[in-house]
Amino acid sequence: MGHQVIIFDFSVIRGLWETRVKKNKERQRKEKERLEKSALEKIKQEWTLILECRKKGIPQSKYLKNGFVDISEKNLDTFGKNPQLQKRRALSDEVKKERNKFIFQLSGEQWKELPDSLREQTYLKEWHVNNTLIQTIPAYIALFQDLRVLELSKNQINDLPVEIGCLKNLKVLNVSFNNLKSVPPELGDCESLEKLDLSGNMEITDLPFELSNLKQVTVVDVSANKFHSIPICVLRMSNLQCLDISSNNLKDLPEDIDRLDQLQTLLLQKNKLTYLPRALVNMPKLSLLVVSGDDLVEVPTAICESTTGLKFVSLRSGPAETIVCEDTEEIIESEREREQVDKEFMKAYIDDLKERESAPSYTTKVLLSLQL
């Protein structure tokens, strides 16, 4: 018996299809209307309006009525033409323009050295040099006595000049994801420093004792390097509030770590720790402790059952494939890129943790890598 072929009237099929399409469009229209009337959509519109009003300097009293947001566009139209508002906006733009005069910015792989004209701009207060092929920072940096921020991340810098110690007003130093293997002792002369970021250099093994002088430092990030222990100078930074020494080669923590009595955040994940000292319990302000739980065999009970509000997070890593590559430089670059991605993930994760009332006792983190 052969196949039965049933022939339909194509006009009937088309009619059925058009009816189905019409019903689907009607469903979509009703869903759109429902969303527009929903509370979520209204909240979104309110926040959009609030942000726009803030940008234009419109006071709350002009778009709030009895505590509720008036989402009509007339607010933006009416007050956008207000002479006083326009004057205030022009003044704000002028302030920004004036501030930018004191900021030097440079980015792009076409740059292999800093421009010669920079030498004359000693009035600058901030340097932002990122994603270039620059390898050295010139000695004339000592002339920039007003420098507050030195942001040099993601370049090819091999070392810092000893003249950096002349920057007495420097508050922020970020030399993350470069090629540093050490830090000059003269950095300890920057006694106004508040934030030090040396993360992602991959090769730093220790910090000079002279950095003990940095009593104003509140944040130290030395993650993704080769530290075998917490440097003595870090333990002497009496005002330290956040220490990130993750992705290193730590096998243990100093028994006197509790001398960091102002420490609030301690990030230790991706190390080789097998136990945590009881001294951690004696740190009154410690509110977030993150470790890798794969090798941990001993954790003080008091840490897990802390009544001080300590959030203890143990990350457990999933298996990751080893990257196979003959070129050593490519391996290092791949590790560096992976560390950057990992750092961005951890920053988002930790920001979220800080907003929670409680934290999970452990988190399984799955690592993905490509076979090259």
Buried (B, 14 or more C-beta within 10 A) or exposed (E): EEEEEEEEEEEEEEEEEEEEEEEEEEEEEEEEEEEEEEEEEEEEEBEEBBEBBEEBBBEEEBBEEEEEBBBEEEBBEEBBEBEEBBEEBEEEEEEEEEEEEBEBEBEEEEBEEBEEEBEEBBEBBBBBBBBBEBBBBBEBBBBBEBBBBBBBBBBBBEBBBBBBBBBEBBBBBBBBBBBBEBBBBBBBBBBEBBBBBBBBBBEBBBBBEBBBBBEBBBBBBBBBBBBEBBBBBBBBBBEBBBBBBBBBEBEBBBEEBBBBEBBBBBBBBBBEBEBBBBBBBBBEBBBBBBBBBEEBEEBBEBBEEBEEEBBBBBBEBEEEEEBEBEEEEEBBEBBBEBBBEBBEEBEEBBEEBEEEEEBEEBBEBEEEEEEE
